[in-house]
Structures are given as structure tokens and as C-alpha cells.
Amino acid sequence: MTENANPCTQCGACCASFRVDFARQELQSEGGCVPDGLSVELNGSLARMRGTDHLQPRCAALTGHVGSKASCGIYEWRPAPCREFGLRAPMGIGDEACARARARHGLAPLPG
């Protein structure tokens, strides 16, 4: 399947629904890939994607409009929780968290 055919790379509902905490070792300054400027420090071991702790979360790396033409500006460098979210159920099919995120933005669950 091409990236363009994958609804996970165009939806963005999860990126505008959930808090994203990850190990500080994933930050560029710590030898990882996540740009430091897109995160906030939580403590000595955890960081959070900027914008995901707002009342209406929206990851600072999310570009475009949720539900159509949305994409991750750091897709290749996204933190582990973002990578793992997509691995739980291919393309969100049958994943309860994906369905909740999509419903929060008025989108139907993915078929399957």
C-alpha cells in the first residue's frame, strides 16, 4: 500500500486528540530524532509533544486539516508512541482509540 492510500497518513485525528509523552532519549539533543523545539520537558526522563497537553490537543507537528490533507511534519522522526499507535491495528482498522479520535472530529470509523 502506498503512503497516499494509507488513511493514517492523511487523517490526523489521533494527532489532535491525545497527549503524547515519550522518553527524552528520543530528542535530537539526546541523540534521538524528535526535534527539541516541538517538545516540552516533563521531567528528567520524559518529554511531551508540544500542543498535545492543551484542552483541545493538537500536536505541533501536525500540518493541514484533520480528516483531509493532514500530515505529520516529522513523520520519519516521530516519537515511539506515534509509531506504536499505528502498529496496534493496521491503518486504524478495528482500533478503538482510532475510532474515538475520529469520532471526536466528526469522522466515521475506518471500515473493516
Secondary structure, 3 states (H helix, E strand, C coil): CCHHHCHHHCCCCHHHCCCCEEEHHHEHHHCCCECHHHEEECCCCEEEECCCCCCCCCCCCEEEECCEEEEECCHHHCCHHHHHHHHHCHHHCCCHHHHHHHHHCCCCCCCC
